[in-house]
Amino acid sequence: MSLFKKIIRRTGIILKRIFRIELRFLKRGRGYQSDRFSYQKEYIDFSIKKGDKVLDIGSGSYPFPLATYLADFYEGKTTHRAGELVKDKRPFLKCNVENTPFKNKEFDFVYCAHVLEHVDSPAKACEELMRIAKRGYIETPTRMLDTMMNFTSIKNHHKWFVEKLGNSLIFMEFDSEKMRDTNISSFFEQFQSEWKNPFQDLVGRNQDLFNNMFLWQDKFYYYVFNKKGDLISTNTR
């Protein structure tokens, strides 16, 4: 083995031990997430037509490109989003998803991504979405994403973890056991890294494992359980 190859091999071993990376992965990766639509369109046919009135409620840092109206509850800095609120030429309104000023079925489509895991009352939020729109899209992180990225350790951040089943959303309140920090930051760092790595590829190619993607029309069902396991709200009765 030549001296050059020995140096490369030894350097690779050191990098792997210290930084948990290998030389063969030193390629440009996805970097910091700058939107959600790029992966959503691979899974979801939004079927939004020209002229549709579309609301993005909880528009935050990544406004829905197909929205014609934007809304968010937080205009200033908040732990509920990673970046600053983005505003553009589209009409913007400050409001709470649990109590909006809109008329019944005012929108053809309502988009609500990474919002409902934060709210005080998922039932009120779900009822409001169905009231103001004919159909829509809801996205929430899965418990796996919350745990691996340590979002559960952020104070006053996510209150609920969510599962989807058919035409239903199931909200379960986080308790202290499920909100524990894993004390592993590598997953978040690798996901947001500028350098290509296996975990980034895993998430990028399997977004449906890390995000609940829920498309609904006319009506959907919800079940809300508190941390004791009691069913406290549902619209199936």
Secondary structure as UniProt FT lines:
FT   HELIX           3..19
FT   HELIX           23..25
FT   HELIX           37..43
FT   TURN            50..51
FT   STRAND          54..57
FT   TURN            60..61
FT   TURN            65..66
FT   STRAND          69..72
FT   TURN            79..80
FT   STRAND          92..94
FT   TURN            97..98
FT   TURN            104..105
FT   STRAND          109..113
FT   TURN            116..118
FT   HELIX           122..132
FT   STRAND          135..141
FT   HELIX           143..148
FT   TURN            149..150
FT   HELIX           151..153
FT   TURN            155..156
FT   STRAND          160..165
FT   TURN            166..167
FT   STRAND          168..173
FT   TURN            176..179
FT   HELIX           186..191
FT   HELIX           198..205
FT   HELIX           207..210
FT   STRAND          211..217
FT   STRAND          221..225
FT   TURN            227..228
FT   STRAND          231..234
//
